[in-house]
């Protein structure tokens, strides 16, 4: 993985975290995955170890859970 991946659910907590993150990290170095728009990426997030959103998966595979918005189980419905 060469980019960080920021997973979120589109809620206000997640969107706020996305905006803050993009002010800190060059947008070309992070992929944004919004589960409200693309649920097909849920298995990727689970495989990476994401347990709640918003979360940032770093290029070396560390998962940083940010400001708890929702569990991945809640996002899956």
N, C-alpha and C positions, 0 to 999 in steps of 0.2 A: 504494500500500500504506500503510495507516495504522497497522498493528501490526507488531511484529517477529514473525518466525516461527522457532521453534526446532525443528529437525529432529533426530530421533534414532532409534536402532534398538532401543531397549528393553534394551540390555545394561547391566551394572552401571556401567560408565564413563558411559554416556549418562544413566542415571537419576540418578546422583550429580550430574552437571552440570546436569540439569534442576532438581533440588532447590536447588542453589546459585543458579542463575539466578533462580528464582522468589523467592528471598530478597532478591535485588538489584533486580528489576524487578517493578513492579506486575503481578500475574497478568492483569489486564484489558487490559494493553498488549502481551501476547505470546500468540501461538497456538502450541500444542504439537502437533507432528505426530510420532507414533510409528510408524515404518514396520513394526514388528512387528504393529501393529493395522490399518494402512491403507497398503498398498503403492500405491494409486492416486495418491498424491501424489508418487511418485518423479519423474515427468516435470516437475512444478513445481519440485522441488528442483534437478534438473539444469539446467533453463532459468535458474534464479536464479544458477547457478554453484557450487552445493554440490558439493564433491569428496569430502568425508568427513564422517562424523558422530561426535560431535555438532557441529552448526553453527547459528549464529544469523544470520538474514538480517534486516538492519535495515530500517526503513521507507524509507530512501533507496536500498536495494538493495545495500549492502555485505554481503559474506559473511564472517562471523567463524568460522573453524574452531577449535573448542575441544577441547583434550585428546584427540588422535586416538583414536578407538574402532574405526572400520572405514571402509574406502573405500566410496563409493557403489556401485562395481562389486561388492564383496562383499555388500552389502545386497541388491542386485538378484538375486544368486545366479547 
